[in-house]
Amino acid sequence: MKAVVVKPGEGHRVGNVEFLARSGDTPRFNLAVIEIQPHRAGPPIHAHAAEDDSFYVLEGELTFTVEDEEVVAGPGTFVLVRPGLQHTFRNDGAALVRMVNVHAPAGFDLRLEQG
């Protein structure tokens, strides 16, 4: 067994998502860096039946909607969305947002590639 090593910029890209840990690497989680351009919305509101969806904001500021609550998340903010919770996010600002996204268990990369 070998370690998975992904050098900067060498992750598997699907649109604005750069996967660093994919389902083929481990069934336990997916890890990605996601960029959201200024004044852009994320995905439509949705829920994952059996998956934790977590976010750690590196740069910029995102507005998360989780169920009926809005949370403004700047750099250093962590948001964990448990299975079954409706959620989405958007970049209302003028700066690019970069965040780390972890889905557990894995499978998000496969769904995103299917489009």
N, C-alpha and C positions, 0 to 999 in steps of 0.2 A: 504494500500500500504506500502511495506517495502523497505528500502534501499537495494541496492545490495552491498554486501561487499565481496571482494575477497582478501584473505590473500596471502602473498608472496608464490609463487609456486603453488597456488591452482587454477589458471586459467584453462580454457578449452584449451588443446593443440591439435593443428593440425600441425604435423611436427615441424618446427622451429618457429611456431607462437603460442603465448600464449594469448588467448582472455580473456580480463577482462570485457568487455561490449559486449554482444552478441545481435543478433536480437531479441531473446526472452526476453531480458531485456528492450530494447528500440528500437523502429523503427527509431530513429533519427540518430544513429551512431553506429559504431563498434570501439572499442579501443583495441589494442593489443600491446604486446611487441614482437618484432621480433629479432631473432639472426641470423646473417650471418657469417658463418665460414670464416677464411682467404682464400683468393684466390678463392672465390666462386661467381658465378653470381646469381642474383635474377631471377625473372620471365622473360620470353621473353617479348620483347617490346609490349606494349598493351595500350589501352585507355579505360576509363570508360565513357559511353555515358552520364550518368546523376548523376555522383558521384564525389565529391571531395575526393582526396587521399592525405593525409598529413603525413609528417614524421618529427620526432624530434630525432636527433642522441644523444644518451646518452654516448656511448663509441665507440672508433674506428673511422674509416673514410670510408665513402662510396663515390663512384662516381655515380652520377645520370645522366642519359641521359633523357632529356625532349625535344621532337622534335629533333632539330639539335644542341642543346646546351648541353655541359657537365659541371656539377657542382661538385666540390669536397667538401664534407660536413663532417666536423669534429664535435666533441662534442659541443653541444649547437646550432647547425645549424638546422633551420626549413626550410622545403621545402613543398610548397603547389602546388599540380598538379591539375589544374582545369579540369572539365569535357571535354572530347574530345581530350585532349593532349596525344600524344604517349609518354610513359615513361618506364623506367626500372632502375635498379641500380645494382652495383656490389661492392664486397669488394676486392680491389687490394692489400691490405696490409697483414701483417703477424699477425695482432691482430683480435680477435673476435669483431664484431660490434653488438651493442645492440641499438635498436631504438624503439620509440613509434610510432605506426601507427594508424591513425584515418581515417576511411571511413565514409562519410556522404552523403546520408542516409545509414542506416544499410543494410546488405545483403551480405557483403563480406564473413562473416563467413559461411553462407549457401553455397555459391559457392565453397569455399575452401574445405568444407567437402564433397561435391559431387565429388571433385577431377578431 
